[in-house]
């Protein structure tokens, strides 16, 4: 299967990054959002990111212009072009919302179209309840998408070998490194990363050390480029909590219990960079 037309549902941090990567490689990309305001916000983010890439010398002004021409904004899911070869869902981590998107898309796009979810933790098998479970797969990009090389490719219970091979080759054509992962809560990246972040939050809550010192230990002692609490703020504390809850509920092991401080901060809307405050303050 030769994928040419790609629709990305959701224009947030992950969605606009995925759109950027496909558009840079010459794909026709449809950016699907709920409103004109959200579409314009996503397009502004994409253009700003491309401008930074031009300043760094990663791309030329001509490549930036061509990339923007490859992106077509679409308002409302019902207007998704029916001849898409691939639809990637990149909305927030809510199973019911994702299910509703795929159920609606199933009646819009052609039967050969592959469905992919960028979920960071939710079961691909549980999302693949459409009439095309063999053409359903997880395609978990890392943030920031244009920079990070890894893509976790997650097989659902019924994902066909053909679908897997098409998506693996596609990831390689995007200059990404695909890693095959089976369908378990959190997959690999977040099953390992999120408990580390959660433990760092426990350490802060218990007064073992300050947020700054916890991050310093991990940066200087473990050679991490970013401390776990800074990283949590970057990801979004609401996203971290959602993933921990998937791990805890899916694996039934108390070691995945979300830290009470994490839950309290999300309840207080202290979500990290996107809210201006998390474990650190942001302007």
Residue pairs with C-beta under 8 A, 6 or more apart in sequence:
1 85
1 112
1 114
1 162
1 166
2 85
3 27
3 85
3 86
3 114
3 166
3 170
4 27
4 28
4 85
5 27
5 28
5 30
5 81
5 83
5 84
5 85
5 86
6 22
6 27
6 28
6 29
6 30
6 84
6 85
6 86
6 87
6 88
7 29
7 30
7 32
7 74
7 80
7 81
7 84
7 86
7 87
7 88
7 109
8 15
8 18
8 19
8 22
8 29
8 30
8 31
8 32
8 87
8 88
8 90
9 15
9 32
9 77
9 80
9 87
9 88
9 89
9 90
9 91
9 101
9 105
10 32
10 33
10 89
10 90
10 91
10 92
11 19
11 31
11 32
11 33
11 38
11 39
11 41
11 42
11 43
11 45
12 42
12 90
12 91
12 92
13 45
13 143
13 144
14 90
14 118
14 141
14 143
14 145
15 31
15 42
15 90
15 91
15 118
16 31
16 42
16 43
16 45
16 46
16 49
17 49
17 141
17 143
17 144
17 145
17 146
18 88
18 90
18 118
18 141
18 145
19 29
19 31
19 42
19 46
19 71
20 46
20 49
20 50
20 67
20 145
20 146
21 141
21 145
21 146
21 174
21 176
22 29
22 70
22 174
23 29
23 46
23 67
23 68
23 70
23 71
24 59
24 63
24 67
24 146
25 173
25 174
25 175
26 66
26 70
27 70
28 70
28 72
29 70
29 71
29 72
30 71
30 72
30 73
30 74
30 80
30 81
30 84
31 39
31 42
31 43
31 71
31 72
31 73
31 74
32 74
32 75
32 76
32 77
32 79
32 80
33 39
33 42
33 73
33 74
33 75
34 75
34 76
35 75
36 75
39 73
39 74
39 75
42 73
43 71
43 73
46 68
46 71
47 68
49 146
50 59
50 64
50 67
50 68
51 64
53 59
53 64
53 146
54 60
54 61
54 64
59 67
74 80
74 81
77 101
77 104
77 105
77 108
78 104
78 108
80 87
80 105
80 108
80 109
81 109
82 108
82 109
82 110
83 109
83 110
84 109
84 110
84 113
85 112
85 113
85 114
86 113
86 114
86 116
86 170
87 105
87 109
87 113
87 114
87 115
87 116
88 116
88 117
88 118
88 139
89 98
89 101
89 102
89 115
89 116
89 117
89 118
89 119
90 118
91 97
91 98
91 101
92 239
92 242
93 119
93 120
93 121
93 122
93 239
93 242
93 243
93 246
94 242
95 122
95 126
95 127
98 117
98 119
98 122
98 127
99 127
99 129
102 115
102 117
102 127
102 128
102 129
102 130
102 136
103 129
103 130
105 115
105 130
106 130
106 131
106 132
111 131
111 132
112 135
113 132
113 135
114 135
114 136
114 137
114 163
114 166
114 167
115 128
115 130
115 132
115 135
115 136
115 137
116 136
116 137
116 138
116 139
116 167
117 124
117 127
117 136
117 137
117 138
117 139
118 138
118 139
118 140
118 141
119 127
119 138
119 140
120 140
120 186
120 187
120 189
120 190
120 239
120 243
121 185
121 186
121 187
121 190
121 194
121 242
121 243
121 246
121 247
122 246
123 156
123 183
123 185
123 250
124 136
124 137
124 138
124 154
124 155
124 156
124 159
124 183
125 133
125 156
125 157
125 158
125 183
127 136
127 156
128 136
128 156
128 157
128 158
128 159
130 136
133 156
133 157
133 158
133 159
134 158
134 159
134 160
134 163
135 160
135 163
136 156
136 158
136 159
136 163
137 153
137 154
137 155
137 156
137 159
137 163
137 164
137 167
138 152
138 153
138 154
138 155
138 156
138 181
138 183
138 187
139 151
139 152
139 153
139 154
139 167
139 171
140 151
140 152
140 153
140 154
140 181
140 187
140 189
141 148
141 150
141 151
141 176
142 148
142 149
142 150
142 151
142 189
143 234
143 235
149 175
149 176
149 177
150 176
150 177
150 179
150 189
151 171
151 174
151 176
151 177
151 178
151 179
152 178
152 179
152 181
152 187
152 188
152 189
153 164
153 167
153 168
153 171
153 178
153 179
153 180
153 181
154 181
154 182
154 183
154 187
155 164
155 180
155 181
155 182
155 183
156 183
157 183
164 180
167 178
168 178
168 180
171 177
171 178
172 178
179 188
181 187
181 188
184 191
184 250
184 251
185 191
185 246
185 247
185 249
185 250
185 251
186 194
186 243
186 246
186 247
186 250
190 243
190 247
191 247
194 240
194 243
194 244
194 247
195 244
195 247
195 255
195 256
196 228
197 228
197 229
197 231
197 232
197 240
198 240
198 244
198 256
198 258
198 259
198 262
200 214
200 218
200 227
200 228
200 229
200 232
201 229
201 232
201 259
201 261
201 262
202 259
202 261
203 209
203 214
204 210
204 211
204 214
204 229
204 261
204 279
205 259
205 260
205 261
208 214
209 217
211 229
211 279
211 280
214 227
214 228
214 229
215 226
215 227
215 228
215 229
215 230
216 227
218 224
218 227
218 228
219 225
219 226
219 227
226 234
229 278
229 279
229 280
230 279
230 280
232 240
232 272
232 278
232 279
233 272
233 273
233 278
233 279
233 280
233 282
234 272
234 273
235 272
236 271
236 272
236 273
236 274
237 262
237 265
237 266
237 270
237 271
237 272
237 278
238 266
238 271
240 262
241 258
241 262
241 263
241 266
244 256
244 257
244 258
244 259
244 262
245 258
247 256
248 256
248 257
248 258
265 271
265 278
269 275
270 277
270 278
271 278
272 278
272 279
272 282
273 282
276 282
276 283
